[in-house]
């Protein structure tokens, strides 16, 4: 099959499109014929991309861990889906990804594709919506009526954070660049702060929760804004180098979750949650997308590789 995989050289990761062996599902896994896969450029910097769970180097690591597709075959004990089912999901960070004709996925990371979403739209949902859900409600315990500050409200995660928090009855304040202010307002954020012209702490105070997708100085400056009992969740911290225990405690990594994807499907089908595709490209163009050279006409949304 065709796949885009990592070639290490000169201290940097480069991507190559070539033929690779077809993967085979284990007894409890499914083989997915990939129709589309979302591009997460920072994935090339993450430890799991280049290693197996036991710490060994992953040879010809295939990126792209969120996808839409069709179940092509099933392991002898795999349950929950049938050959021919249209699905979407994410697979384990330490496994080969979906920038390929086929990928392997466990049932724990799959759900039936929302019928009203295109294959491209479905492919940009799993990582973003699961990160938003798990950060808001599993880690952050957000409740209706609370005040939430979202850093990066126009991003692939932030846009879902804003939408889910509003659906839950929260008062949402979001930061973004000047060009994305109107977009974030369209997501129903109650207050939008253009970080290029305004320091958010000058116009925001007393929040119950911060959901940070930016990191760095924005994260540090957010802690003084918390009310007593306030919580911070971040997906953008370097926990290996920071000495700040608050940041270490706030950091989390999204996990595949079949039930959450299933439960969120009706919200996507009904249009209460909207995914955003920045650009649709072909598999040979994927290396350029991972280098950040694929632009979105709208200025927001994730690049998607259409594979079949």
C-alpha positions as CSV (number, residue, x, y, z in Angstrom):
1,X,0.0,0.0,0.0
2,X,1.0,3.7,-0.3
3,X,1.9,5.5,2.9
4,X,3.7,8.6,4.1
5,X,6.3,7.8,6.7
6,X,9.1,9.4,8.6
7,X,12.7,9.2,7.5
8,X,15.3,10.5,10.0
9,X,18.2,12.5,8.6
10,X,20.4,15.4,9.6
11,X,18.8,15.6,13.0
12,X,15.3,16.3,11.6
13,X,12.3,14.2,10.6
14,X,11.5,14.2,6.9
15,X,8.4,12.5,5.3
16,X,8.5,10.3,2.3
17,X,5.7,8.8,0.2
18,X,6.4,5.2,-0.9
19,X,5.1,1.6,-0.8
20,X,5.1,-0.1,2.6
21,X,3.8,-3.5,3.7
22,X,0.1,-3.9,4.3
23,X,-0.7,-4.0,8.1
24,X,-2.6,-6.9,9.5
25,X,-5.0,-6.6,12.5
26,X,-4.4,-8.6,15.6
27,X,-7.3,-10.7,17.1
28,X,-9.0,-7.7,18.7
29,X,-8.3,-5.0,16.1
30,X,-9.8,-3.8,12.8
31,X,-8.2,-3.0,9.5
32,X,-9.5,0.4,8.3
33,X,-9.5,1.5,4.6
34,X,-8.7,5.1,5.2
35,X,-10.8,7.7,3.3
36,X,-9.3,10.8,5.0
37,X,-6.8,11.7,7.7
38,X,-6.3,14.9,9.7
39,X,-2.8,16.6,9.7
40,X,-1.3,17.5,13.1
41,X,2.1,19.0,12.2
42,X,3.4,19.0,15.8
43,X,3.0,15.2,15.9
44,X,6.5,14.9,14.3
45,X,8.0,16.4,17.5
46,X,6.2,14.0,19.9
47,X,8.0,11.1,21.6
48,X,5.4,8.4,20.7
49,X,5.7,9.2,17.0
50,X,9.2,7.9,16.9
51,X,9.0,5.2,19.5
52,X,7.0,2.1,20.5
53,X,5.6,1.7,24.0
54,X,8.6,-0.2,25.2
55,X,10.9,2.6,24.1
56,X,12.3,1.1,20.9
57,X,12.6,3.2,17.7
58,X,9.7,3.0,15.4
59,X,10.9,2.3,11.9
60,X,9.1,4.1,9.1
61,X,6.7,5.7,11.5
62,X,3.5,6.7,9.8
63,X,1.8,9.9,11.3
64,X,-1.8,10.9,11.3
65,X,-3.8,9.5,14.2
66,X,-7.3,10.7,13.4
67,X,-9.2,9.5,10.4
68,X,-12.4,8.5,8.7
69,X,-12.7,5.3,6.8
70,X,-14.4,1.9,6.2
71,X,-13.9,-1.3,8.1
72,X,-12.0,-3.6,5.6
73,X,-11.5,-6.6,7.8
74,X,-11.6,-7.7,11.5
75,X,-9.5,-9.7,13.8
76,X,-11.0,-13.0,15.0
77,X,-12.2,-11.6,18.3
78,X,-12.8,-8.0,17.3
79,X,-16.2,-6.8,18.2
80,X,-18.5,-3.7,17.8
81,X,-18.2,-3.1,14.1
82,X,-18.8,-5.0,10.8
83,X,-16.9,-5.0,7.5
84,X,-18.3,-2.2,5.4
85,X,-19.1,0.1,8.4
86,X,-18.2,3.7,7.9
87,X,-16.2,4.8,10.9
88,X,-14.2,7.7,12.3
89,X,-11.7,7.7,15.2
90,X,-8.2,7.9,16.4
91,X,-5.6,5.2,17.1
92,X,-3.0,4.9,19.8
93,X,-0.1,7.4,19.5
94,X,2.5,4.6,19.7
95,X,1.0,2.8,16.7
96,X,1.3,3.5,13.0
97,X,-1.0,6.3,11.9
98,X,-3.5,6.8,9.0
99,X,-1.4,8.7,6.4
100,X,-1.8,5.5,4.3
101,X,-4.2,3.5,2.3
102,X,-5.0,1.4,5.4
103,X,-4.4,1.6,9.1
104,X,-5.1,-0.5,12.2
105,X,-7.4,0.6,15.0
106,X,-8.8,-0.9,18.2
107,X,-12.5,-0.7,18.8
108,X,-11.8,1.5,21.8
109,X,-10.9,4.3,19.4
110,X,-13.6,3.9,16.8
111,X,-17.2,5.0,16.4
112,X,-19.7,5.0,13.5
113,X,-19.2,8.1,11.4
114,X,-21.8,10.7,11.8
115,X,-24.0,10.4,8.7
116,X,-24.2,14.0,7.8
117,X,-20.4,14.7,8.0
118,X,-18.3,14.4,4.9
119,X,-15.3,12.1,5.0
120,X,-13.0,15.2,5.3
121,X,-15.1,16.7,8.1
122,X,-15.2,13.4,10.1
123,X,-11.4,13.1,9.8
124,X,-10.8,16.4,11.6
125,X,-13.1,15.6,14.5
126,X,-11.6,12.9,16.8
127,X,-8.5,14.4,18.3
128,X,-10.0,17.9,18.6
129,X,-13.4,16.9,20.0
130,X,-12.0,14.3,22.4
131,X,-9.3,16.6,23.7
132,X,-12.0,19.3,24.3
133,X,-14.4,16.9,26.0
134,X,-11.9,15.2,28.2
135,X,-10.2,18.5,29.2
136,X,-13.5,20.3,29.9
137,X,-15.5,17.6,31.7
138,X,-13.2,14.7,32.7
139,X,-10.2,16.8,33.9
140,X,-11.7,20.2,34.4
141,X,-15.1,19.2,35.8
142,X,-16.7,22.2,34.1
143,X,-20.2,23.0,35.3
144,X,-23.0,25.1,33.7
145,X,-22.8,28.8,34.7
146,X,-19.1,28.8,35.3
147,X,-16.7,31.2,33.6
148,X,-14.2,29.6,31.2
149,X,-11.2,31.2,29.6
150,X,-10.0,29.5,26.4
151,X,-6.6,30.3,24.9
152,X,-6.5,29.6,21.2
153,X,-10.2,29.6,20.6
154,X,-9.9,29.4,16.8
155,X,-7.7,26.3,16.7
156,X,-8.6,22.7,16.0
157,X,-9.1,22.0,19.7
158,X,-10.1,25.5,20.9
159,X,-13.0,25.7,18.5
160,X,-14.5,22.5,19.9
161,X,-13.8,23.8,23.5
162,X,-15.8,26.9,22.8
163,X,-18.7,25.1,21.3
164,X,-18.9,22.3,23.9
165,X,-18.6,24.8,26.8
166,X,-21.4,26.9,25.4
167,X,-23.6,23.9,24.9
168,X,-23.0,23.1,28.6
169,X,-24.1,26.5,29.7
170,X,-20.7,28.1,30.5
171,X,-19.8,31.7,30.1
172,X,-17.0,31.5,27.6
173,X,-14.1,34.0,27.0
174,X,-11.7,33.1,24.2
175,X,-8.4,34.5,23.0
176,X,-7.4,34.5,19.3
177,X,-5.6,36.5,16.7
178,X,-7.2,39.6,15.1
179,X,-8.1,37.8,11.9
180,X,-10.0,35.1,13.8
181,X,-12.1,37.3,16.1
182,X,-15.3,37.1,14.0
183,X,-14.9,33.3,13.5
184,X,-14.7,32.8,17.3
185,X,-17.7,35.0,17.8
186,X,-19.6,32.8,15.3
187,X,-18.9,29.9,17.7
188,X,-21.0,31.8,20.3
189,X,-18.1,32.9,22.6
190,X,-19.4,35.5,25.1
191,X,-16.2,37.5,24.9
192,X,-13.4,37.4,22.4
193,X,-10.0,38.9,23.1
194,X,-7.6,39.8,20.3
195,X,-4.3,38.9,21.9
196,X,-2.4,41.0,19.3
197,X,-3.9,44.3,20.6
198,X,-4.9,43.5,24.2
199,X,-3.4,41.6,27.1
200,X,-6.1,39.3,28.2
201,X,-5.5,39.9,31.9
202,X,-6.4,43.6,31.4
203,X,-10.0,42.7,30.4
204,X,-10.5,39.3,32.0
205,X,-10.7,38.4,35.7
206,X,-12.3,35.9,38.1
207,X,-12.6,32.7,36.0
208,X,-13.5,29.2,37.2
209,X,-11.4,27.4,34.6
210,X,-8.7,28.0,32.0
211,X,-8.4,25.7,29.0
212,X,-5.0,26.4,27.4
213,X,-4.0,25.3,23.9
214,X,-1.2,27.8,23.5
215,X,1.2,27.4,26.4
216,X,4.2,29.5,27.4
217,X,3.6,33.0,28.8
218,X,-0.2,32.9,28.2
219,X,-0.5,29.9,30.4
220,X,1.6,31.4,33.2
221,X,-0.3,34.7,33.1
222,X,-3.6,32.8,33.5
223,X,-3.1,31.4,37.0
224,X,-3.7,34.7,38.8
225,X,-7.1,35.0,37.2
226,X,-8.5,31.9,38.9
227,X,-11.2,32.2,41.5
228,X,-10.8,30.0,44.6
229,X,-11.2,26.4,43.5
230,X,-10.4,27.4,39.9
231,X,-8.8,24.8,37.6
232,X,-6.4,24.9,34.7
233,X,-6.1,22.4,31.9
234,X,-3.4,22.6,29.3
235,X,-2.3,20.6,26.3
236,X,0.6,22.8,25.4
237,X,3.0,22.6,28.3
238,X,6.6,21.1,28.2
239,X,6.2,19.0,31.4
240,X,9.7,17.5,30.9
241,X,11.4,20.8,31.5
242,X,9.1,22.9,33.6
243,X,9.6,23.2,37.4
244,X,6.2,24.7,38.0
245,X,4.0,22.1,39.8
246,X,0.9,23.9,38.7
247,X,1.7,23.3,35.0
248,X,2.6,19.7,35.6
249,X,-0.7,19.1,37.3
250,X,-2.6,20.9,34.6
251,X,-1.2,19.0,31.6
252,X,-3.0,16.1,30.0
253,X,-2.9,14.0,26.8
254,X,-6.0,13.0,25.0
255,X,-6.9,9.3,24.8
256,X,-9.0,7.4,22.3
257,X,-12.5,6.8,23.5
258,X,-15.2,4.9,21.7
259,X,-18.1,5.9,23.9
260,X,-17.3,9.6,23.9
261,X,-17.1,9.6,20.1
262,X,-20.4,7.7,19.9
263,X,-22.1,10.1,22.3
264,X,-20.9,13.2,20.4
265,X,-22.0,11.9,17.0
266,X,-25.6,13.1,17.4
267,X,-24.4,16.6,18.2
268,X,-22.3,16.6,15.0
269,X,-25.2,15.3,12.9
270,X,-27.5,17.9,14.3
271,X,-25.1,20.7,13.6
272,X,-24.7,21.7,17.3
273,X,-21.0,20.9,16.9
274,X,-19.3,22.1,13.7
275,X,-16.0,20.7,12.4
276,X,-13.8,22.9,10.2
277,X,-11.7,21.8,7.3
278,X,-9.0,24.2,6.4
279,X,-7.7,22.5,3.2
280,X,-8.3,19.2,1.4
281,X,-5.2,17.7,-0.2
282,X,-3.9,14.5,-1.7
283,X,-1.6,12.0,-0.1
284,X,1.5,13.1,-2.1
285,X,0.9,16.6,-0.7
286,X,1.0,15.4,2.9
287,X,4.7,16.1,3.5
288,X,4.2,19.8,2.6
289,X,1.2,20.0,5.0
290,X,3.3,18.7,7.8
291,X,5.9,21.4,7.0
292,X,3.1,24.0,7.5
293,X,3.1,24.9,3.8
294,X,-0.6,24.2,3.2
295,X,-2.7,27.3,3.8
296,X,-6.3,27.5,4.7
297,X,-8.4,29.9,2.6
298,X,-10.5,30.8,5.7
299,X,-7.6,31.1,8.1
300,X,-8.9,28.4,10.4
301,X,-9.5,24.7,10.2
302,X,-7.3,21.7,9.9
303,X,-5.7,20.3,6.7
304,X,-7.1,16.9,5.7
305,X,-5.6,14.4,3.4
306,X,-8.1,12.7,1.1
307,X,-6.9,9.2,0.5
308,X,-9.7,7.3,-1.3
